[in-house]
Amino acid sequence: MESAFNDFLEDVLQEASLILQEYGINIRCISLGKKLGIAETWKCIQISNRKNVYYRIGRTKPRKGPRKGQEFIVIDLVMDGYKKQVFVPLLKQRDNIERKLGVSLERELPNVEATGQYRLKLIIPENVYYKKNVRYAANQLAKFIITTRPYLAELGVV
């Protein structure tokens, strides 16, 4: 099952990459699975030279918080270690970002943020995977990157 999900993520990344190219955005997918032939449940997408600011897509089932026990696909904008330089300024733009995306973004729980892990999350229902809806997931990923990238550029991250 994990290899099927890995294949699904690879297809999503390929489709999203094509969409992003139309906007002049090139992404680098960091994947051990391609090189080592292992199944992965997360794929990292780099659009910046900063190694701790990147996007990722994967499947999760939280053990705590309001979504405890639910399984879903999540697209994260990871900004670990960049609280003041990137995360806080993006939070000030959160309403604008959410309005453009048409969905609400989630943050990590406060106890997770206290450890220096700063992320904005776009949640995709798990049934997108079970329906093999690569196009929907790719569009969501591309839209998230297209929407947040200008704000990252203003902060000098991209």
Backbone as CSV, one residue per row, in Angstrom:
resi,resn,N_x,N_y,N_z,CA_x,CA_y,CA_z,C_x,C_y,C_z
1,MET,0.825,-1.192,0.000,0.000,0.000,0.000,0.871,1.258,0.000
2,GLU,1.973,1.229,0.753,2.840,2.406,0.801,3.450,2.700,-0.569
3,SER,3.786,1.648,-1.327,4.356,1.912,-2.650,3.294,2.520,-3.569
4,ALA,2.039,2.149,-3.385,0.964,2.748,-4.177,0.813,4.225,-3.817
5,PHE,0.919,4.544,-2.531,0.840,5.938,-2.115,2.060,6.713,-2.614
6,ASN,3.213,6.090,-2.570,4.444,6.690,-3.091,4.263,7.024,-4.577
7,ASP,3.708,6.099,-5.337,3.453,6.328,-6.767,2.465,7.484,-6.956
8,PHE,1.435,7.529,-6.107,0.454,8.612,-6.158,1.160,9.959,-5.952
9,LEU,2.030,10.043,-4.930,2.746,11.295,-4.667,3.662,11.675,-5.827
10,GLU,4.325,10.703,-6.410,5.195,10.977,-7.566,4.380,11.566,-8.719
11,ASP,3.190,11.007,-8.958,2.322,11.516,-10.015,1.844,12.937,-9.701
12,VAL,1.510,13.184,-8.437,1.078,14.519,-8.015,2.204,15.525,-8.243
13,LEU,3.418,15.165,-7.856,4.558,16.072,-8.033,4.826,16.361,-9.503
14,GLN,4.734,15.342,-10.324,4.964,15.531,-11.755,3.918,16.474,-12.350
15,GLU,2.663,16.252,-12.014,1.569,17.099,-12.516,1.706,18.532,-11.990
16,ALA,2.001,18.688,-10.692,2.159,20.018,-10.101,3.329,20.758,-10.734
17,SER,4.397,20.043,-11.021,5.573,20.642,-11.656,5.222,21.237,-13.013
18,LEU,4.401,20.525,-13.779,3.961,21.027,-15.090,3.099,22.287,-14.944
19,ILE,2.217,22.282,-13.952,1.366,23.456,-13.706,2.237,24.652,-13.318
20,LEU,3.189,24.417,-12.412,4.044,25.495,-11.923,4.949,26.060,-13.018
21,GLN,5.373,25.213,-13.942,6.212,25.682,-15.051,5.484,26.730,-15.882
22,GLU,4.167,26.600,-15.989,3.369,27.594,-16.715,3.435,28.967,-16.044
23,TYR,3.759,28.989,-14.753,3.882,30.229,-13.991,5.349,30.639,-13.808
24,GLY,6.228,29.941,-14.500,7.647,30.257,-14.404,8.284,29.810,-13.103
25,ILE,7.676,28.854,-12.441,8.192,28.363,-11.163,8.752,26.959,-11.375
26,ASN,10.033,26.814,-11.098,10.662,25.503,-11.159,10.859,24.985,-9.744
27,ILE,10.534,23.737,-9.549,10.692,23.139,-8.227,11.698,22.002,-8.310
28,ARG,12.314,21.747,-7.171,13.207,20.598,-7.041,12.593,19.666,-6.020
29,CYS,12.331,18.449,-6.449,11.759,17.464,-5.544,12.887,16.648,-4.936
30,ILE,12.896,16.628,-3.632,13.919,15.880,-2.918,13.282,14.576,-2.474
31,SER,13.759,13.493,-3.048,13.123,12.208,-2.801,14.174,11.104,-2.749
32,LEU,14.257,10.453,-1.602,15.145,9.299,-1.495,14.551,8.103,-2.224
33,GLY,13.230,8.094,-2.313,12.557,6.966,-2.953,13.002,6.757,-4.385
34,LYS,13.163,7.846,-5.121,13.590,7.726,-6.517,14.986,7.134,-6.605
35,LYS,15.882,7.580,-5.733,17.268,7.141,-5.802,17.480,5.746,-5.218
36,LEU,16.789,5.476,-4.107,17.026,4.213,-3.408,15.936,3.182,-3.638
37,GLY,14.873,3.570,-4.317,13.795,2.630,-4.597,12.962,2.290,-3.379
38,ILE,12.899,3.205,-2.387,12.097,2.950,-1.193,10.797,3.737,-1.264
39,ALA,9.780,3.224,-0.589,8.492,3.910,-0.547,8.551,5.007,0.504
40,GLU,8.010,6.153,0.163,7.979,7.284,1.088,6.547,7.757,1.259
41,THR,6.239,8.253,2.456,4.922,8.825,2.679,4.975,10.348,2.664
42,TRP,6.151,10.938,2.499,6.329,12.386,2.380,7.279,12.692,1.242
43,LYS,6.993,13.763,0.515,7.875,14.262,-0.541,8.159,15.728,-0.247
44,CYS,9.409,16.112,-0.362,9.818,17.489,-0.109,10.019,18.223,-1.430
45,ILE,9.598,19.478,-1.443,9.684,20.300,-2.642,10.439,21.568,-2.280
46,GLN,11.558,21.770,-2.901,12.392,22.923,-2.592,12.236,23.986,-3.673
47,ILE,11.962,25.223,-3.241,11.895,26.346,-4.175,12.847,27.446,-3.723
48,SER,13.608,27.160,-2.696,14.472,28.157,-2.072,15.855,27.565,-1.850
49,ASN,16.823,28.428,-1.679,18.162,27.951,-1.331,18.299,27.691,0.163
50,ARG,17.332,28.108,0.937,17.364,27.858,2.383,16.849,26.456,2.646
51,LYS,17.685,25.645,3.247,17.322,24.238,3.408,16.174,24.010,4.386
52,ASN,15.902,24.968,5.267,14.835,24.777,6.247,13.528,25.461,5.868
53,VAL,13.443,25.981,4.652,12.192,26.545,4.149,11.851,25.788,2.866
54,TYR,10.810,24.973,2.939,10.422,24.134,1.808,8.973,23.695,1.968
55,TYR,8.435,23.136,0.924,7.093,22.560,0.951,7.241,21.051,1.050
56,ARG,6.216,20.412,1.556,6.191,18.955,1.521,4.742,18.498,1.450
57,ILE,4.581,17.319,0.904,3.249,16.729,0.791,3.342,15.292,1.285
58,GLY,2.329,14.894,2.039,2.337,13.535,2.563,1.036,13.202,3.256
59,ARG,1.051,12.054,3.870,-0.133,11.552,4.568,0.164,11.538,6.058
60,THR,-0.844,11.882,6.847,-0.646,11.911,8.287,-1.922,11.484,9.011
61,LYS,-1.734,11.074,10.246,-2.840,10.704,11.130,-2.451,11.194,12.525
62,PRO,-2.827,12.436,12.856,-2.397,13.026,14.127,-2.836,12.227,15.346
63,ARG,-1.963,12.221,16.355,-2.274,11.554,17.619,-2.847,12.522,18.645
64,LYS,-2.707,13.839,18.353,-3.202,14.862,19.275,-3.883,15.957,18.477
65,GLY,-4.596,16.823,19.175,-5.199,17.984,18.538,-6.590,17.726,18.007
66,PRO,-7.145,18.719,17.321,-8.536,18.627,16.867,-8.774,17.563,15.792
67,ARG,-7.749,17.157,15.086,-7.898,16.135,14.031,-7.365,14.765,14.478
68,LYS,-7.299,14.560,15.773,-6.783,13.315,16.337,-7.481,12.100,15.723
69,GLY,-6.668,11.162,15.216,-7.194,9.915,14.676,-7.674,9.980,13.239
70,GLN,-7.790,11.185,12.667,-8.228,11.310,11.279,-7.030,11.165,10.345
71,GLU,-7.255,10.521,9.218,-6.183,10.369,8.236,-6.459,11.320,7.075
72,PHE,-5.433,12.053,6.659,-5.594,12.975,5.556,-4.246,13.269,4.910
73,ILE,-4.318,13.892,3.746,-3.125,14.345,3.037,-2.923,15.800,3.417
74,VAL,-1.675,16.176,3.642,-1.382,17.543,4.035,-0.253,18.102,3.170
75,ILE,-0.383,19.371,2.835,0.690,20.095,2.165,1.192,21.107,3.183
76,ASP,2.451,21.011,3.538,3.056,21.912,4.520,3.972,22.908,3.845
77,LEU,3.987,24.107,4.375,5.065,25.048,4.109,5.884,25.028,5.382
78,VAL,7.052,24.424,5.315,7.915,24.230,6.483,8.870,25.411,6.585
79,MET,8.934,26.001,7.782,9.807,27.155,8.024,10.578,26.977,9.320
80,ASP,11.030,25.770,9.596,11.690,25.455,10.854,12.890,26.367,11.097
81,GLY,12.914,26.967,12.276,14.026,27.819,12.659,13.942,29.236,12.117
82,TYR,12.889,29.568,11.396,12.747,30.899,10.808,11.498,31.602,11.352
83,LYS,11.335,31.561,12.652,10.136,32.140,13.265,10.001,33.626,12.945
84,LYS,10.991,34.416,13.307,10.876,35.872,13.147,11.071,36.316,11.702
85,GLN,11.946,35.608,10.965,12.268,36.022,9.602,11.184,35.653,8.595
86,VAL,10.498,34.510,8.796,9.551,34.025,7.787,8.166,33.733,8.376
87,PHE,8.107,32.938,9.425,6.827,32.463,9.945,5.922,33.599,10.428
88,VAL,6.421,34.453,11.305,5.594,35.538,11.853,5.134,36.495,10.746
89,PRO,6.023,36.928,9.835,5.540,37.783,8.745,4.473,37.102,7.874
90,LEU,4.605,35.789,7.650,3.580,35.084,6.860,2.251,35.019,7.608
91,LEU,2.318,34.858,8.922,1.081,34.838,9.705,0.319,36.149,9.546
92,LYS,1.044,37.252,9.396,0.393,38.547,9.196,-0.338,38.596,7.857
93,GLN,0.069,37.767,6.910,-0.557,37.700,5.586,-1.529,36.517,5.468
94,ARG,-1.721,35.808,6.555,-2.520,34.582,6.529,-3.922,34.796,5.951
95,ASP,-4.604,35.872,6.363,-5.949,36.128,5.845,-5.931,36.300,4.328
96,ASN,-4.962,37.045,3.818,-4.844,37.235,2.362,-4.582,35.909,1.654
97,ILE,-3.687,35.115,2.221,-3.342,33.814,1.628,-4.568,32.909,1.611
98,GLU,-5.267,32.831,2.739,-6.450,31.975,2.823,-7.543,32.437,1.861
99,ARG,-7.699,33.741,1.717,-8.705,34.271,0.795,-8.373,33.849,-0.639
100,LYS,-7.100,33.944,-1.010,-6.689,33.556,-2.363,-6.823,32.051,-2.587
101,LEU,-6.536,31.267,-1.551,-6.644,29.811,-1.663,-8.089,29.331,-1.594
102,GLY,-8.912,30.066,-0.870,-10.294,29.646,-0.675,-10.448,28.592,0.410
103,VAL,-9.414,28.403,1.224,-9.461,27.446,2.333,-8.682,28.016,3.523
104,SER,-8.962,27.472,4.692,-8.220,27.865,5.884,-6.943,27.047,5.993
105,LEU,-5.909,27.675,6.505,-4.649,26.981,6.764,-4.559,26.674,8.249
106,GLU,-3.865,25.606,8.570,-3.674,25.236,9.959,-2.208,25.419,10.337
107,ARG,-1.982,25.571,11.634,-0.632,25.668,12.182,-0.353,24.409,12.995
108,GLU,0.899,24.268,13.387,1.246,23.207,14.321,0.627,23.544,15.679
109,LEU,0.515,22.556,16.534,0.051,22.802,17.888,1.093,23.653,18.618
110,PRO,0.670,24.454,19.599,1.609,25.329,20.308,2.829,24.608,20.895
111,ASN,2.629,23.406,21.426,3.771,22.684,22.007,4.761,22.239,20.929
112,VAL,4.308,22.051,19.701,5.201,21.701,18.587,5.938,22.956,18.128
113,GLU,5.210,24.072,18.006,5.863,25.328,17.627,6.910,25.733,18.656
114,ALA,6.685,25.384,19.905,7.649,25.716,20.965,8.990,25.016,20.754
115,THR,9.011,23.963,19.953,10.262,23.257,19.668,10.962,23.811,18.421
116,GLY,10.401,24.865,17.820,11.031,25.479,16.651,10.511,24.974,15.320
117,GLN,9.411,24.212,15.342,8.832,23.697,14.107,7.653,24.587,13.710
118,TYR,7.847,25.339,12.617,6.843,26.297,12.172,6.343,25.888,10.795
119,ARG,5.039,25.624,10.717,4.445,25.161,9.463,3.060,25.730,9.271
120,LEU,2.739,26.028,8.031,1.369,26.309,7.640,0.923,25.114,6.822
121,LYS,-0.255,24.597,7.122,-0.731,23.350,6.522,-2.014,23.566,5.729
122,LEU,-2.027,22.982,4.550,-3.228,22.922,3.731,-3.674,21.463,3.766
123,ILE,-4.879,21.237,4.233,-5.398,19.877,4.424,-6.196,19.436,3.189
124,ILE,-5.899,18.231,2.730,-6.623,17.624,1.608,-7.283,16.348,2.133
125,PRO,-8.563,16.152,1.869,-9.225,14.936,2.356,-8.540,13.662,1.831
126,GLU,-8.462,12.655,2.689,-7.811,11.383,2.339,-8.482,10.716,1.140
127,ASN,-9.782,10.951,0.945,-10.463,10.289,-0.177,-9.914,10.736,-1.529
128,VAL,-9.180,11.844,-1.574,-8.530,12.271,-2.821,-7.556,11.183,-3.269
129,TYR,-6.842,10.596,-2.304,-5.922,9.501,-2.643,-6.709,8.256,-3.052
130,TYR,-7.694,7.898,-2.273,-8.431,6.669,-2.577,-9.164,6.748,-3.912
131,LYS,-9.519,7.958,-4.322,-10.149,8.144,-5.633,-9.103,8.338,-6.732
132,LYS,-7.816,8.307,-6.325,-6.699,8.484,-7.272,-6.824,9.808,-8.031
133,ASN,-7.263,10.842,-7.314,-7.478,12.138,-7.927,-6.177,12.945,-7.923
134,VAL,-5.260,12.548,-8.791,-3.945,13.174,-8.896,-4.098,14.644,-9.278
135,ARG,-4.971,14.925,-10.214,-5.143,16.298,-10.705,-5.559,17.244,-9.572
136,TYR,-6.510,16.823,-8.747,-6.969,17.676,-7.646,-5.825,17.957,-6.677
137,ALA,-5.109,16.930,-6.266,-3.995,17.102,-5.328,-2.897,17.974,-5.938
138,ALA,-2.593,17.761,-7.217,-1.563,18.553,-7.897,-1.988,20.016,-7.995
139,ASN,-3.258,20.252,-8.292,-3.762,21.625,-8.366,-3.683,22.313,-7.002
140,GLN,-4.006,21.584,-5.947,-3.930,22.160,-4.598,-2.482,22.500,-4.239
141,LEU,-1.570,21.598,-4.548,-0.149,21.828,-4.276,0.351,23.040,-5.063
142,ALA,0.051,23.073,-6.345,0.497,24.180,-7.188,-0.112,25.497,-6.717
143,LYS,-1.386,25.491,-6.391,-2.063,26.710,-5.940,-1.447,27.221,-4.632
144,PHE,-1.102,26.310,-3.741,-0.482,26.687,-2.462,0.876,27.350,-2.713
145,ILE,1.658,26.766,-3.604,2.980,27.328,-3.921,2.830,28.674,-4.640
146,ILE,1.950,28.738,-5.630,1.738,29.980,-6.387,1.270,31.109,-5.465
147,THR,0.426,30.789,-4.510,-0.135,31.795,-3.609,0.873,32.268,-2.569
148,THR,1.657,31.368,-2.012,2.573,31.746,-0.928,3.926,32.245,-1.429
149,ARG,4.311,31.850,-2.622,5.641,32.203,-3.133,5.913,33.708,-3.186
150,PRO,4.962,34.557,-3.629,5.249,35.993,-3.636,5.550,36.544,-2.242
151,TYR,4.882,36.030,-1.229,5.145,36.478,0.141,6.536,36.038,0.588
152,LEU,6.921,34.820,0.200,8.275,34.339,0.513,9.322,35.174,-0.216
153,ALA,9.008,35.577,-1.456,9.931,36.404,-2.229,10.137,37.772,-1.557
154,GLU,9.035,38.345,-1.054,9.140,39.614,-0.344,10.048,39.507,0.879
155,LEU,10.080,38.334,1.487,10.894,38.114,2.686,12.325,37.694,2.326
156,GLY,12.606,37.590,1.025,13.950,37.241,0.578,14.284,35.768,0.685
157,VAL,13.268,34.938,0.789,13.491,33.496,0.937,13.657,32.812,-0.422
158,VAL,12.946,33.314,-1.441,12.991,32.683,-2.754,13.932,33.454,-3.666
